[in-house]
Amino acid sequence: METPQESFISHLVELRDRLIRALVFVLVIFLGLVNWARDIYTLLAAPMLAALPEGGQMIATDVAGAFFVPMKVTMMVAFLIALPYVLYQAWAFVAPGLYAHEKKLALPLLAASVLLFFIGMGFAYFIVFPTVFGFINAFAPEGVAVMTDIDKYLSFVLSTFLAFGITFEVPVVVIVLVRVGLVSVEKLKEIRPYVIIGAFVVGAIFTPPDVLSQFMLAVPMWLLYELGILLAQMIGKSEHADEGGYQPADLPMSQPPSQPMSEVEMARELDRAEAESNANRERS
């Protein structure tokens, strides 16, 4: 039998191995894409290039910027492509320590989080960037040559991608808060006005200093908050109906019936009963 120290070391070794696998996978994809680094950056810069006035162009003010900026973009793309495998390694490390009901909840939320993050990035690239860049560059004074530094453009794009990606995670956050019991759906409805104000404050902080981009971040955040409330209500109702199908007499309780069981204890009893049932089927 392993001692606590040996168990801790074995977990560290497993974590190290999974991190190495994830990093190697990202590196392999990066090496496969590095030959098209300039094309990848051109694709990323397409919204800005399309919005520049005639004669406008992008420049590299840093000595090595023309080399390192496309490499950074390629590494970012490689990480996004490898993200499902990276998350699989993280899930394989964490999953053995979760109960069955926790796995059933965590896996869909993880998949939804990744999907929503990508949707947020796509929303920023295809809708926000063309609109905002066109709006800003239209105000360039006559005789002023608009030339954007590629390194600063990359920083702006990454921060915008992060802002919109996190914004689109709002439904998942709402569902988790309701599911773990930190807040109720009724309370979320009560604080709706404060959430709307907060959405516009966040939009003002993480977007360029114009009203249009602020609205384009704040309005989706508010709508996604409403979607999270709706989904939390649906999940709550379905789980309540499922729990109603079990009778206390059907469960091998480890405590007297006179003591009410909490939701977590009830779930553990269900998991234990399911494991015993599977073991009996295997023996038969």
C-alpha positions as CSV (number, residue, x, y, z in Angstrom):
1,M,0.0,0.0,0.0
2,E,1.3,3.4,-1.0
3,T,2.2,5.9,1.7
4,P,0.8,9.5,1.4
5,Q,4.2,10.7,0.3
6,E,4.6,8.1,-2.4
7,S,1.1,8.8,-3.6
8,F,1.9,12.5,-3.8
9,I,5.1,11.9,-5.7
10,S,3.3,9.5,-8.2
11,H,0.8,12.3,-8.9
12,L,3.5,14.8,-9.5
13,V,5.2,12.4,-11.9
14,E,1.9,11.8,-13.8
15,L,1.3,15.6,-13.9
16,R,4.8,16.1,-15.3
17,D,4.3,13.4,-18.0
18,R,1.0,14.9,-19.1
19,L,2.4,18.4,-19.3
20,I,5.3,17.2,-21.4
21,R,2.9,15.4,-23.8
22,A,0.8,18.5,-24.2
23,L,3.9,20.7,-24.8
24,V,5.3,18.3,-27.3
25,F,2.0,18.1,-29.2
26,V,1.8,21.9,-29.4
27,L,5.5,22.1,-30.6
28,V,4.9,19.5,-33.3
29,I,1.9,21.4,-34.6
30,F,3.9,24.7,-34.5
31,L,6.7,23.1,-36.5
32,G,4.2,21.9,-39.0
33,L,2.8,25.4,-39.4
34,V,5.9,27.5,-39.2
35,N,6.4,27.4,-43.0
36,W,3.2,29.4,-43.4
37,A,3.8,31.9,-40.6
38,R,3.6,34.9,-42.8
39,D,0.4,33.7,-44.4
40,I,-1.1,33.1,-40.9
41,Y,-0.3,36.6,-39.8
42,T,-1.7,38.1,-43.0
43,L,-4.9,36.2,-42.3
44,L,-5.0,37.6,-38.7
45,A,-4.3,41.1,-40.0
46,A,-6.9,40.9,-42.8
47,P,-9.6,42.9,-40.9
48,M,-7.2,45.8,-40.3
49,L,-5.7,45.7,-43.8
50,A,-9.2,45.8,-45.3
51,A,-10.2,48.9,-43.2
52,L,-7.0,50.9,-43.9
53,P,-7.5,53.8,-46.3
54,E,-5.8,53.9,-49.7
55,G,-2.1,54.0,-49.2
56,G,-2.3,52.8,-45.6
57,Q,-0.1,49.9,-44.5
58,M,1.2,48.1,-41.4
59,I,4.8,48.6,-40.3
60,A,7.3,46.9,-38.0
61,T,9.1,49.4,-35.8
62,D,11.1,46.7,-33.9
63,V,14.3,45.3,-35.5
64,A,13.2,41.7,-35.2
65,G,9.4,42.4,-35.1
66,A,8.9,41.2,-38.7
67,F,10.2,37.8,-37.7
68,F,9.0,37.3,-34.1
69,V,5.4,38.6,-34.6
70,P,4.4,36.0,-37.2
71,M,6.1,33.3,-35.0
72,K,4.0,34.4,-32.0
73,V,0.8,34.3,-34.1
74,T,1.7,30.8,-35.4
75,M,2.4,29.6,-31.8
76,M,-1.0,30.9,-30.8
77,V,-2.7,29.1,-33.7
78,A,-0.8,25.9,-32.8
79,F,-2.0,26.1,-29.2
80,L,-5.6,26.6,-30.3
81,I,-5.4,23.6,-32.6
82,A,-3.8,21.5,-29.9
83,L,-6.3,22.7,-27.2
84,P,-8.6,19.6,-27.3
85,Y,-5.6,17.3,-26.7
86,V,-4.2,19.6,-24.0
87,L,-7.6,19.6,-22.3
88,Y,-7.8,15.8,-22.6
89,Q,-4.5,15.5,-20.7
90,A,-5.8,17.8,-18.0
91,W,-9.1,15.8,-17.9
92,A,-7.3,12.5,-17.7
93,F,-5.3,13.7,-14.7
94,V,-8.3,15.1,-12.8
95,A,-11.0,12.6,-13.7
96,P,-9.9,9.7,-11.5
97,G,-10.5,11.9,-8.4
98,L,-14.1,12.8,-9.4
99,Y,-17.4,11.1,-8.5
100,A,-19.6,9.8,-11.3
101,H,-22.1,12.7,-10.9
102,E,-19.2,15.2,-11.0
103,K,-17.9,13.7,-14.2
104,K,-21.3,13.9,-15.8
105,L,-21.5,17.6,-15.0
106,A,-17.8,18.6,-15.6
107,L,-17.3,17.0,-19.0
108,P,-20.2,18.9,-20.8
109,L,-19.2,22.1,-19.1
110,L,-15.6,21.7,-20.2
111,A,-16.7,21.1,-23.8
112,A,-19.1,24.0,-23.7
113,S,-16.4,26.3,-22.3
114,V,-14.0,25.5,-25.1
115,L,-16.7,25.9,-27.8
116,L,-18.0,29.2,-26.3
117,F,-14.4,30.6,-26.1
118,F,-13.9,29.8,-29.8
119,I,-17.2,31.4,-30.7
120,G,-16.2,34.5,-28.8
121,M,-13.0,34.7,-30.7
122,G,-14.8,34.2,-34.0
123,F,-17.3,36.9,-33.1
124,A,-14.4,39.3,-32.4
125,Y,-12.6,38.5,-35.7
126,F,-15.6,38.4,-38.1
127,I,-17.9,41.0,-36.6
128,V,-16.1,43.3,-34.1
129,F,-12.8,43.9,-35.9
130,P,-14.2,44.9,-39.3
131,T,-16.7,47.2,-37.7
132,V,-14.4,48.8,-35.2
133,F,-11.4,49.2,-37.5
134,G,-13.6,50.7,-40.2
135,F,-15.2,53.1,-37.7
136,I,-11.8,54.2,-36.2
137,N,-9.9,54.6,-39.5
138,A,-12.8,56.6,-41.0
139,F,-11.9,59.4,-38.6
140,A,-8.3,59.7,-39.8
141,P,-7.6,63.4,-40.6
142,E,-6.9,64.3,-44.2
143,G,-3.2,64.0,-45.0
144,V,-2.5,61.6,-42.2
145,A,-1.0,58.2,-43.3
146,V,-2.5,55.4,-41.1
147,M,0.3,52.9,-40.3
148,T,-0.2,50.4,-37.5
149,D,2.7,48.6,-35.9
150,I,2.3,44.9,-36.2
151,D,3.5,44.1,-32.7
152,K,0.9,46.6,-31.2
153,Y,-1.7,45.2,-33.5
154,L,-1.0,41.7,-32.2
155,S,-1.3,42.8,-28.6
156,F,-4.6,44.5,-29.3
157,V,-5.9,41.4,-31.1
158,L,-4.8,39.0,-28.3
159,S,-6.4,41.2,-25.6
160,T,-9.6,41.5,-27.6
161,F,-9.7,37.7,-28.2
162,L,-9.3,37.1,-24.5
163,A,-11.9,39.6,-23.5
164,F,-14.6,38.2,-25.9
165,G,-13.6,34.6,-25.2
166,I,-14.1,35.1,-21.5
167,T,-17.3,37.1,-22.1
168,F,-18.8,34.2,-23.9
169,E,-18.1,31.9,-20.9
170,V,-20.8,33.7,-18.9
171,P,-23.5,31.0,-19.4
172,V,-21.0,28.3,-18.0
173,V,-20.2,30.5,-15.0
174,V,-23.9,31.1,-14.2
175,I,-24.7,27.4,-14.5
176,V,-21.8,26.4,-12.2
177,L,-22.7,29.1,-9.6
178,V,-26.3,27.8,-9.5
179,R,-25.3,24.1,-9.5
180,V,-22.9,24.4,-6.6
181,G,-25.5,26.4,-4.6
182,L,-23.6,29.7,-4.3
183,V,-26.5,31.6,-5.8
184,S,-30.0,30.9,-6.8
185,V,-31.7,31.7,-10.1
186,E,-34.1,34.1,-8.3
187,K,-31.1,36.0,-7.0
188,L,-29.5,36.2,-10.5
189,K,-32.7,37.7,-11.7
190,E,-32.7,40.3,-8.9
191,I,-29.2,41.5,-9.7
192,R,-29.9,41.7,-13.5
193,P,-29.7,45.6,-13.5
194,Y,-26.3,45.5,-11.8
195,V,-25.0,42.9,-14.2
196,I,-26.1,45.1,-17.2
197,I,-24.2,48.1,-15.8
198,G,-21.2,45.9,-15.1
199,A,-21.3,44.6,-18.6
200,F,-21.0,48.1,-20.0
201,V,-18.2,48.9,-17.5
202,V,-16.3,45.8,-18.7
203,G,-16.9,46.8,-22.3
204,A,-15.5,50.3,-21.6
205,I,-12.4,48.8,-20.0
206,F,-11.5,46.1,-22.4
207,T,-12.4,47.6,-25.8
208,P,-11.1,50.6,-27.8
209,P,-12.3,54.0,-26.6
210,D,-15.4,54.2,-28.7
211,V,-19.1,53.5,-27.9
212,L,-19.6,51.1,-30.8
213,S,-17.1,48.5,-29.5
214,Q,-18.3,48.9,-26.0
215,F,-21.8,48.0,-27.1
216,M,-20.5,45.1,-29.1
217,L,-19.0,43.6,-25.9
218,A,-21.6,44.6,-23.4
219,V,-24.8,43.5,-25.3
220,P,-23.6,39.9,-25.9
221,M,-22.4,39.7,-22.3
222,W,-25.9,40.6,-21.1
223,L,-27.6,38.3,-23.6
224,L,-25.3,35.4,-22.5
225,Y,-26.2,36.1,-18.9
226,E,-29.8,35.7,-19.7
227,L,-29.0,32.5,-21.6
228,G,-27.2,31.2,-18.5
229,I,-30.2,31.9,-16.3
230,L,-32.4,30.0,-18.7
231,L,-30.1,27.0,-18.9
232,A,-29.7,27.0,-15.1
233,Q,-33.4,26.8,-14.7
234,M,-33.7,23.9,-17.2
235,I,-30.9,22.0,-15.6
236,G,-32.3,22.5,-12.1
237,K,-35.7,21.2,-13.2
238,S,-34.4,18.1,-14.9
239,E,-32.2,17.2,-11.9
240,H,-35.1,17.7,-9.5
241,A,-37.2,15.3,-11.6
242,D,-34.4,12.7,-11.7
243,E,-34.0,12.8,-8.0
244,G,-37.7,12.3,-7.5
245,G,-37.4,8.9,-9.2
246,Y,-35.3,7.5,-6.4
247,Q,-36.9,6.2,-3.2
248,P,-35.0,6.2,0.1
249,A,-35.8,2.5,0.5
250,D,-34.0,1.6,-2.7
251,L,-30.7,3.1,-1.5
252,P,-28.1,1.2,0.6
253,M,-27.9,4.0,3.1
254,S,-24.9,4.1,5.5
255,Q,-26.8,6.2,8.1
256,P,-30.1,5.8,9.9
257,P,-33.2,6.9,7.9
258,S,-34.1,9.4,10.6
259,Q,-31.1,11.6,9.6
260,P,-31.7,13.4,6.3
261,M,-29.0,13.0,3.7
262,S,-27.4,16.0,1.9
263,E,-27.3,16.2,-1.9
264,V,-23.6,15.3,-1.9
265,E,-24.1,12.3,0.4
266,M,-27.1,11.1,-1.7
267,A,-24.9,11.3,-4.8
268,R,-22.2,9.3,-3.2
269,E,-24.6,6.6,-2.1
270,L,-25.9,6.5,-5.7
271,D,-22.4,6.1,-7.0
272,R,-21.6,3.4,-4.5
273,A,-24.8,1.5,-5.4
274,E,-24.1,1.8,-9.1
275,A,-20.5,0.4,-8.5
276,E,-21.9,-2.5,-6.5
277,S,-24.5,-3.3,-9.1
278,N,-21.8,-3.4,-11.9
279,A,-19.6,-5.6,-9.8
280,N,-22.5,-8.1,-9.2
281,R,-23.2,-8.2,-12.9
282,E,-19.6,-9.0,-13.7
283,R,-19.5,-11.8,-11.1
284,S,-22.7,-13.3,-12.5
